[in-house]
């Protein structure tokens, strides 16, 4: 179980970094890619960009696999010895232990060096350790920890305090008020979560995290707000831990077939459902790509809001979930599988041939 959680975490975090690296390389036009004269067609340029992204992602996959072993070791190290008070162990590793390094990196993400990127790998492993300790002490899932008051709200407060522009006395009062309010909101979520499907719960958690970030941003300075925006991307890690993170890459036809098969398998359907599932998958892909447009067609001078993109993509999958429920004649077992469905799917369409890859 831990390996599955860690795989979702590491892939989710680095997949985001891979996309950022790919976008960093999009700047500049004029001439062909090898520097010779002549203008490539828009289709050629887009195909080349997509292929480059896929190549970079595949290159990272081997690193991810190797990182899993280190992540498992970090998680094992967080497990308290028999007879040890979990609370005392948690205090040995806290958000303050990684806050200064996060503040340094996210002060200016665009200026992140290769050394900074490598340092972030170590920080992510320590973050897993801290989350694991909180999860054991509170009984929460790893996903829930990041969205609970002891997760992103506490981490953001710690990073701001460790930054070059720490909170003022007045800001600390406002931060404490928000922490208390987030605690009440979290309690209400816990009490009412059974009314939502697994995917709807993940969306609600995301909304809570975004709402907290925006409320904090209202009383921060521009420098602090920029830092908070960067730290909020760390919160995306939580969304990789609830029910897994699925990926599929390839041509549109390949991804459609891949997702159709995965959804049929994961929802305990059978091949006879394919004619109904496939059109819903196709619509999901269109909606997902629309939300992804900020990545494929970035606007100059406009910062990417990763949380907003993820929000729209998750809404697209929830819409598909509801269509499946309304369209298919489900058995009790199948309806339960659909209700408990929590795997969130990421896709990337390329125009060239590329066999779909990724976890279910």
N, C-alpha and C positions, 0 to 999 in steps of 0.2 A: 504493500500500500504506500509506504514512504517513497519508494522509487517512482511510483506513478505521480505522486504529488510533486516530487522534486523535478521530474521530467517536465511536467507542465510549467513549473516555475521557471526553470532555466530556459526552456524553449521560448516561453512567453516573453521573458525579459530580453533575450538576445535577438529574437525575431524582430522586436521593436528596434533594437540597435541596428540590425542589418538594414531595415528599411530606411532608417535615418542616414546610414552611410550611403545607401543608394541615392537618396535624394541629394546628399551633399555633392554627389558627382554629376548632377544634372546641369549645374551652372555653365553658362557660356554657350554661344552658338556661332555658326559661321564656319564654312569649310567642312570637310569630311572628318571622320574620327581619326584618320591617320595623318591628318594635317594637309592633305592634298587639296587642290582646288576642286570646286564642284559642290553642289548642294544636294544632299540626300533627300529623298522624298520623306514626307511626314510618316508614312507607313514604315519605311526603312529605319528611321530614327527611333520610332516607338518600339519596333521589334527588337532593335539592338539594346535599347534601354531595359526592356523587359527581360531579355536574355541575360543581361549583365546582373540584374537583380537576382534572378534565379541562380546564376553561377555563384554569386556571393553567398546566397543563402545556403547552397549546398556545401560551400567551403566552410561555413560556420558549423554545419551539422556535426562534423567529426569532433570539433572542439566542444560542442555541447555534450556529446556522448561521454567524452573524457571528463567533462565537468561534473557529470552525475556522480561519479565515484567520490570526488572531493566533497560534493554537496551532501552525500549520504554520510560521509565521515563527520562533517560539521554537525549534521542533525543528531548523529549518535553521540557526539561530544556534548550536545545540549541536554541529553537524557540524564537526569540526576541519578546518582548511585542509590542502591537500596538503602532506605532509612534516612535519606537526605531530605531536608525540608525544601520543597520546590521553590518556595518564596525566596529562600536565601540563594539558591542557584540562579534564579532570575536576576537578582540584583548584581550578580557577577557580570552579566551581559545585559546592557540596557541600550535604549536608543542613543543615549549620550555618548556611547562608545563609538558610534559610527557617524554621529551628527556632524562633526567638524569636517570629515572627509566628504560627506554628501554636500555640505555647504560650499566647499571649495570647488567641487566639480560642477554643481548646478548654478554657481554664480554666473557663469557664462558657458552654457552647453556648447555653443558654436565653436568655442575655443578649446574644447576638450582635446587633449593630446592623446597619443597612443598609450603613453604611460598612465594617463588618467583612466583610460578605458580598461586597462589591465587592473588598475587599482579597484575599479568598480566591481570586477569579478570577485575580488576578495570581500568587498563590502556586501555584495549580494549573498555570499555564503554566510557571513555574520548575521545578516538580516534574517536568514532562514533559522539560524540558531535561536535568535531572540524570539521570533514568532513561534517556534516550536515550544519554547519554555512557557510562553503565555498561553498557548493552546492547551498544554497539559494542565496548567494551573487552573484555567477557567473552564476547561471542558469544551471549548469552542473548536470548530474546524479551522484549518489553516487559512481558508478563504475568509471566514468570519472575523478572524483576529485582525486582519488588516483594516477592515471596515469598522471594527468596534472602537470605542473611545480610547482603548489602550493601543490601537493600531495607528492609522494615519493621523488622526488628530494629535496624539501624543508625539509621534515622530516629527510632524511639522513644527510643533512647538519647540522640540529639542533642537532641530536644525536651525530655526530662526535664532534661538538663543546662542548657538555656537557660531553664528555667522559674523561677518565684519560689521553688520548692522543689526545688533541684537534688539529685542523688544524694549520699548520704553516702559516706564511704570504704568502709564495709562493703557498701553497696548496689552500689558500682562493682565490687567483687570478684565479687559474685553476678551482676551483669549481664555481666561478662566471661566468667564460667563458662557462662552461658546462650548467649552469642554463639558460644562454641566448640562447644557441644552442637548448636546450630542448624546450624552448619557441617557437622557430621558427619551430621545428619539430612538436610540438603540433598543431600549427596553420595550418600547411600543412595537418596534419591528419584530423583536423576538416573540412577543405575545401574539402577534397577528400573522406570522409568516406562513402558517399552515394553510392559510386561505389562498396562497399563491402557488403557482407551479415553480419548479426548480429554476427555470429561466427567468421568470418574473421576479423571483427572489434576488437573483443576481443583478437584474436591472435596478431593483429597489436599492440594493447595496451601493451600486454605482451612483445612483441619484443622491443618496445620502452623502457619499464622499464628495461629489461635485458641489453639493449645496454647502457643505462645510468649508470647502476650499474657497468658494465665492464669498461667503460671509467673512471669512478671515481676510480675504483680499481687500475688502471694503475699508479696512482701517490700517492697511500696510502701506509703507512708502513704495514708490516704483521699484526700487532695488529689492526690497523685501518681497514684493509681489512677483517679481521675475523669478526669484528663488523658489517661492511657494509653487509657482506654475511648474517648475522643473521637478520639485519633490513630488508633486501630484502624479507625475508619470511613474514614480516608484510604486504608487498605489495600484497601478495596473497589474502588478505582480499578483495581487490577491485574486484577480479574476481568472488566473490560470490554475487555481488550486481547488475550486469547488467541485467540478465534475469533469475536469480535464479540458484540454484545449486541442481541438482537432484542426488539421491543416490539409489543404489539397491544392496542388499546383498543376498546371498543364493547360492544354487548349480548352476552350469552352465546352466542347463535346466531352473531353476526358473528365473534366471536373464535374460536369453534370452527371455523368455515369458513376463516377467515384462517390459523390455525395448521395446519390440515389441509393446505391448499394449499402453505404454506411448507415444511412437513416433507416432503411428497411431492417438491417441487422440489429442496430442498437435499440430500435423500437419494437423488436420482436414481431415484425411483420413477415411476409413471405413474398415470393416473386410475383404472385398474382396482384399485389398492390402497386407494382412498379408503374403501370400506366397512369395511376392517380398521383403517385408521389413525384414522378419526374416533372410534370408541369409546375408543381409547387416548388420544387428545387430550382427550376429555371427562373421562376419569379424571384425567389430568394437571392439568386446570383445577381439578377439585375438590380435589385434594391441594395444589395451589399456593395456592388460596384459604384452605385450612385453615391453611397456614403464614403466610398474609397476615393472619390474624385479629388478630394483635397490632397491626396498623395500622388495620384497620377498626373494631376494638372495643378501644381502648387502655384499660388498667387504670390508674386514678388512682394516682399515686405510684410506678408501675413504669416504670423506664427501658427504652426499646426497645433490644434487642440486635440491631442490624442484621445482624451476622455470623451469628447463630443463625437469623434469618429467611431469609437467603440460603442458608444451609446446607440447611435443610429444603426450600426451593424447588428447589435443585439436585438434592437426593436424589429429588424427585418426577420431575424430568426424566430422571434416570438410570434410575429404575424404568420410565418409559415407553420409554426406549431398549432396555432388556432385553426388554420385552414385544414391541416391534417386531421384534427379532432372533429371538425365539422363535416369533412368529406368522406372519411373512411368509416366503415362499419367496424368499430373496434371491439374486441373482447375486453373483459374486465382487466385481464393481465396486460393487454396492449395499452389500454387507457392509463393504467398505473405507470407503465414504462414511459409513456408520453408525458405524463404529469411530472414524473421525477427526472425527466431529461434535463441535464445540466451541462452537457458538453457544448461549448461554444466553438463554432467553426470559423476559421480564417481561410480565405481563398486568394489565389493570385492567378489571373488568366494571362497566358502568353499566346501569341499568334503562331509561334513555332511549335513543333512537336516536343512534348515533355511529359513523360509518364507521371501521373499524379503520385505525390509522396505525402507522407504525414501520418500523424497519429489519429486514431479514431477519437 
